[in-house]
């Protein structure tokens, strides 16, 4: 695989569940019989956001940057029938593995294309999407060219006026990368919140932070309730001036990839 050594591991607790790992790191989990089952907490936070940004069952136009095992596209197809979705995944071998081993309903309006996320988002029709989900990793790091103001500007162009960018950001103490990323997104899409485990938000451990950014106010109260009621409760941070602490937006000339997770993190989680 272009992005690492891929392995499909059967879920011992769910007969139709599979975990996709890349270089030993859990990347995606799917249940072929129930696309609404979401194993990873950060994915549930992405899904909760998609649930709450539009009326229930209303079809959406969604661009997914980063494909993995298509966990979120499957969820959207199941919960919002008729949604039109496009997935961009740079690893063609991974796409073929998922297509063969973890097939999806051919009746879904779901197109999967091999390509670079930045190149793809710059070529789509302006205002063509209600949601752009950015969950791109090369190995365990987000590439630098997907962390800049210029990239977020391209995403903004692709979004409808009331559309949303939902981004998975990974970082650990003292959250320097996450703070810069939030500042970078807010420089273009100023209405934003961050959803994460409280220990991650306080900079005590490495983990996932879901950033929701747009031009209109997000459903903060409803997302706060959903995060608090999760299997692993999370917290919504809406005071992003305080969170960023003066961190500046980053442009292409200075952009860097996300930090690598601590060695042994995924082995420690089992």
N, C-alpha and C positions, 0 to 999 in steps of 0.2 A: 504494500500500500504506500502511496505517496506521503501519507500523513503518519505512518507508523505501522507496526505489526498489529493487525486486527484479529480479534478472536470473539466468537459468539459463545457465551457461557449460559447454559440453561439455568433458569431460576428454580432452586430447590423447593420453593414454596408455592409456585404457580406453574402448572403443567404447560401453559402456553406462553410463559414469560421467558424473555431472553435479555441478557446484558451484553452490550457491545463494548469491548475494551480496546483501547489503542495503546500499545506499549505498556500493557498492564494496568492502565488507568481507566476506570469506568467512564464511558463516554455517553452511553444511552441505555435506556431500558424500555422495552416494549412488551405488552401483552397482546399477542395476536388476536385473542378472543375478546379483549376488552380495551379498546384504544383510549378509554377514559381513565384507566388505571395509570397513575403516575408515581413511580417509585422515588425519584429524586426530588428533594425538597425545593431546589431552585426552579425546577421545571413546573412544580405545582404553583409557584409564585408567578411564573410567566403565564401559565394557564389561567390563574385567577384574574390576572390583569385582562387577558383577552375576554374572559367571561363578563367583566364589569364595564368595559369601555363601550359596549353597544347592547341593545336590547337582546334578551335571550333568543337564541335560535336564528338571529338575523345573520344572513350570509355576509362574510367579509372578504375583502381582497387582501391577501397576505403574502408578503415576500419573506422567505426564510433564507438568511445568509448563514450557511453552515447546515448540513443535513443530518449527519450521523445516521441513526436508525429511523429518522423521521417521526420521533415521538410527538412533537408539538403539531406538525401537520396532520398526523392521524387524529389527534385530539380535536383539532379544529374541524376536520371533516366530519367527525362523529357528533360533535355538539352544535355545529352550525352548518347543517346540510346545505349544499349549493354554493359554499364558499369556493372562490377561485384562488388557488394557491400555486406559487412558484417556489421551488427550492433550488438554491445554487450551492453546489458542493464541489470543491476543487479536486477531490480524490475520485477519479473515475473507477478505479478498482473497488473502492469502498461502495460506491453507488451500485455497482453490479453485484457485489456480495449481498447487500441489503435487498436489492430487487429480487435476487434468486432465493435467499434464505428466509427473508422476512417480508414476503409480498404484501402489498396493500390492495385495497378494493379498486379494481380498474374503473369503477363507476364514479370515483371521486374526481373532482376537477383539480387534479394535482399533477403538475409538471415538474420533473426533476431534470436539472441540467448540470453538466460538468463545466466548471469555470471558476474564475477568481471573483470573490464577492465584490471587491471594489470596482472591477471592470463591469460587472453585471449591473450594479446599482447605478452606474453612470449612463447606462444605455436604455434603461426602462423609461416608459412614458411618464412625463411629469404629472404628478398628482394621481398616479395610477393605483396606489395602494392605501388601504386603511391602516395597515400595520406592517412594520418591518421588524422582524425578529433577528437580532444579531447574536449569534452563538458560534463563533468561529474560533477554532484552535488548530494550530500546527503543533503536533505533540500536545503539550499541556499549556501552551502560551498563545495568546491572541497576537497575530502579526502586527507589526508597527503601522503598516499602511491602513489599518482599520481602527486606528486610535486617534486620528487627527480631526481638527476642525474641518478640513477639506472633505474628509470622508463623511462627517455628519452633515455637511452642506449637501452632498450628493444624496444622502438618505432623505434629507428634508425636501429636496426637489421631487423625490419619488413619492412623497406622502401627500395625501389629500390635506386640505387646510386643517381639518380636525383629526388628522391621523397621528399615529403614535410610533415612536421607536421604543422597542423593548430590548435591552441589551444585557447580556450576562457578562459581568466583570468579575475576574478573580484576583484576589490580593490577600496579603497578610500584613501583620504589624510592620510599620505604623500606618498602613493604608495610603501611602504616597501615590501609588498608581491609581487607585480608585478615586481619590480626591481630584486628581488631574483629569481623569476621565469624566467625572460628573461635571467639572467646570467646563470641559470641552463640549459636552453635549448641551449644557445650558447656554453656551455662547451662541448656539444656533436655535435650539428648541428650549425656551426658557422655563417652561412649566414642567417641573420634574420632581420625582420622589425616588427614594432608594428603599428597597425591601431586602432584608437579610436577617440572619440569626443575630441576636443581640450581642453575642460574644464576638462575632465578626465585625459588627458595626463599631464596637468599642475597641477594635484593634487588638483583640486578645488571641485570635487564631486565624489561620488562613482559611478562606472559604469563598463562596459565591455571593455577589451582590447583584441584584436585579435592578437596573435603572430603567425607569419609565419616563420618557421625555416627549413633550409635544408643545403645541401652541396654545392649548386650552387647559384649564385646571383638571388634573387627574382625579379619579374617584377615590380620594385619599381615605375618607372615613370607611368606606366599604372595604377597601383593600386592607386597612388596619384590622378590621374585624376578621377578615379571611386569614390574614397572616397569624393573628393571635390564636385562631382556632385550628391551625394546622397540626398534624401529628407531631411535628417539631416546630413549636411556635416561633414565629419571626416577629420582627418589628418594622414599622414604616418610619423612615426618617424624612421629614418634610422641611426642616430647617437646614437647607443645603448651604446657605452662607456660612453657618457655623460648621457644618460637616466639612466643607471644602477648606475652611481656614485660610482663605486667601490664595489657594493654589491656582495657578494660571492655566488657561486653555493651552493646548499644545497643537502646533501646526506640523505639516509634513516634514519640514526641515529638521525638527527636533523630536519627532515622534519615536517612541520605543515600544517594543512589545510588552505584554504583561509579564510580571515576574513568574518564574517557575515555582511550582509548589515545593514545599520542603521535601527532601528525600525521605522516602518511606511513608509518606502521608497515606497513600492509597492502600499499601500493604497493611498499615496499622488499622485501617478501617475494615479490613477483611473482605 
